[in-house]
Structures are given as C-alpha cells and as structure tokens.
C-alpha cells in the first residue's frame, strides 16, 4: 500500500467531526457582545465633543429656553405621551403576535 493510499484509507475511516451548536452559539454571542461594546466605545469621543459644544452654547440655549418655556412644556408633554403610546403599542403587537 502506498503512502497516499494509507492516508486516503485513514481519512475515509474517520467520521466527519460533529458540529457543536452550543459552542457555536456561545462564540456568536461573545462576538456580538464584543461588537456591541466596541460600538458603544466608538461613540465616546462623539459624546465628549457634543458635551463640549453644548457647554459652549449654554448661554444661548438658556436664553432661548426662557423665551420658549411656555411653548416647550406642552409640546414636550405631548411628545412624551405619544412616544410612550407608540412603545406600548409596539410591545403589545409583538407580544400578541407570538401567542
């Protein structure tokens, strides 16, 4: 028997390795977790820059906010109620869709 034939016989005799789905799921979860953290960490410089810009614009914003205060409170309340209603509707449709 030639060495090539011995190798072919050896590889033909072995069964293909079984897939470990638990291991694959854990690896995928770790990769997803790492990507999520990297995405969050990549936003930190933008957060610092936005904080600096808002700090610099504080006098202008406070003056405008004082003038718009009577208008902003009802608008903010309305938008909060609409947002809460949309979130509740989305959760209900997802929950009822599974049942």
C-alpha positions in Angstrom: 0.0 0.0 0.0 1.4 3.4 -1.0 1.5 6.3 1.5 -1.2 8.1 -0.4 -3.5 5.0 -0.2 -2.8 4.8 3.5 -3.7 8.4 4.0 -6.9 8.0 2.0 -7.9 4.9 3.9 -7.2 6.7 7.2 -9.3 9.7 6.3 -12.1 7.6 4.8 -12.3 5.6 8.1 -12.8 8.6 10.3 -16.2 10.1 10.6 -16.7 13.8 9.9 -16.5 15.9 13.1 -19.8 16.7 14.7 -20.8 20.3 14.9 -21.1 21.6 18.5 -24.1 24.0 18.3 -23.7 25.1 21.9 -20.1 26.1 21.3 -21.0 27.9 18.1 -23.8 29.8 19.8 -21.5 30.9 22.6 -18.9 32.1 20.2 -21.5 34.1 18.2 -22.8 35.6 21.5 -19.3 36.6 22.5 -18.6 38.2 19.1 -21.9 40.1 19.3 -21.2 41.3 22.8 -17.7 42.4 21.8 -19.1 44.3 18.7 -21.7 46.0 20.9 -19.1 47.2 23.4 -16.9 48.4 20.5 -19.8 50.3 19.1 -20.5 51.9 22.4 -16.9 52.8 23.0 -16.6 54.3 19.5 -19.3 56.8 20.4 -17.4 58.1 23.5 -15.4 60.8 21.5 -18.7 62.0 19.9 -20.3 62.2 23.4 -17.3 64.3 24.6 -17.5 66.6 21.6 -21.2 67.1 21.9 -20.9 67.8 25.6 -18.2 70.5 24.9 -20.4 72.1 22.2 -23.5 72.2 24.4 -21.4 73.6 27.3 -20.2 76.4 25.0 -23.7 77.1 23.8 -25.2 77.1 27.3 -25.8 80.9 27.4 -27.6 80.9 24.1 -29.7 77.8 24.9 -30.7 79.2 28.3 -31.9 82.5 26.8 -33.9 80.7 24.1 -35.3 78.2 26.6 -36.5 81.1 28.8 -38.4 82.6 25.9 -39.8 79.3 24.7 -40.7 77.9 28.1 -44.5 78.4 27.8 -44.5 76.6 24.4 -42.0 73.8 25.2 -43.7 72.3 28.2 -47.0 71.3 26.5 -45.1 70.2 23.3 -42.7 68.1 25.4 -45.6 66.5 27.4 -47.5 65.7 24.2 -44.4 64.1 22.5 -43.7 62.1 25.7 -47.3 60.8 25.7 -47.1 59.9 22.0 -43.8 58.2 22.4 -45.0 56.2 25.4 -48.1 55.2 23.5 -46.0 54.0 20.5 -43.7 52.0 22.7 -46.7 50.4 24.5 -48.4 49.6 21.1 -45.2 48.1 19.7 -44.8 45.9 22.8 -48.4 44.7 22.7 -48.3 43.9 19.0 -45.1 41.9 19.5 -46.4 40.1 22.5 -49.8 39.3 20.9 -48.0 38.2 17.7 -46.2 35.5 19.5 -49.2 34.0 21.1 
